[in-house]
């Protein structure tokens, strides 16, 4: 056992550096550099930034440690499209949507499928349903951020209830503008002198006092070792989904099928779950890591930044989702916008655990979208005319980006030529050309006969989608696949993409980390994806989408209020 040391007059146990096997033979003889602060934050994503802003507002000294370089300050929020789930906003009312907390709660709990033991997850869900608008939506507007004027309708539910109404509010400027706006506020804060930022520093372990309280953490930067001594410590280091080995380790095979060998990384390598392990070593409660928000339409990134780097597509509703043999998935077809969780379940049980989207140029131009900020530069940079032109006229830029750069996208003039190219991408010869041709002909034949005679679930879903103007602008009215005016044909191989942790460190309603016996660990808090966005899994098994950025902001603000000693970290409405 390492000898205890004195920091700020407090006797603490010298925790070992978690160095993934590196040799620190001298650690028992060389003391690290010591920094003193009121609050130490591990992680510079949206939760860490929000907590730091709130703490500076309250006059506290903050040291924020981020593993990535300064250019990535803001974390995964920089990459996000920026959608958030709210009910009862003025923007909903402007869109003619009459929502209520009661309906919101019903939809949330139906989708979540909470188990009887998920006490804190349910309490955090109740808290967000009540406080999401005043504590997040209104707060963001007060920071100078705005939302796109059309509220989108996602996760409507497939064969289980989802969002009864449109609730998906998109930050005008995407998650990039959200993160960079809050970063700018942080750097220009009137109490900026109380903020210390350490980039490219990896938090390795916690400092603990003899009474079990957490009094900071150790971090490393190259050979340099630092002890950040603090009165309170916040874990805001993201989830586990950037670590594909860890993702496979906790994979829920009963839900998604066997751990996939073909799996893309839609997170960041820094989100490796290391601090989840260190919390567990303190007897902290880390729960439901097998509950994740993954995507079923991942493709290899045209410009990869790290191994297995993937992009998530928002699949066109008019595309046919086929299995690895080129046969249409059924009997109920796969179609996006209704139940992402179920799409992942079905993909995980397909042969080869991947599929194909079959479409044509016209469908791709009008309906295809790549999720994220940097693949939507006009929306990210708030060029309203250019953004609307892409919606109305077709997104030629994204079409060329995928066709020219993505190794999972092929085009052809005929189905026979397309099948050859599909086999080349997959590295086998399993495409059933005759079966694929028959499935496409059957679908196109219904469109030819006219809407009166449609008896295909996908066509019924398209008709439903086009009732809401947010979807009508991006959904073609019953477009055939084989259409000479819509050439060339396009096939996109899609596979599972790891994105976010829906489980994590269990926290109470003050964002305090709980032990396995349900007792708060003194001095230790968690916020954002690290805590499953609240309570170790605020969204349960199935999110209504848009519950990630907004919930991270809420529980980060709650953590800061609790640290400041407020009797009630949630103010009255």
PELINWO-V246864 format. One record per helix or strand of 3 or more residues. SS is the DSSP state (hx for helix, st for strand). FROM is the first residue (numbers start at 1). LEN is the number of residues. If there is no record, write none. Layout:
# PELINWO-V246864
ss=[SS SS]
from=[FROM FROM]
len=[LEN LEN]
This chain:
# PELINWO-V246864
ss=[st st st hx st hx hx st hx hx hx st hx hx st st st st hx hx hx st st st hx hx st hx hx hx hx st hx hx hx hx hx hx st st st hx hx]
from=[4 10 33 46 62 70 75 83 90 101 119 168 174 192 195 202 214 224 244 253 274 292 309 320 340 351 354 361 377 384 396 409 415 433 451 457 469 484 489 512 520 528 549]
len=[4 4 10 12 5 3 5 3 5 12 24 4 14 3 5 8 8 12 6 4 8 9 6 3 9 3 7 7 4 10 10 4 12 17 3 9 4 3 13 4 7 3 15]
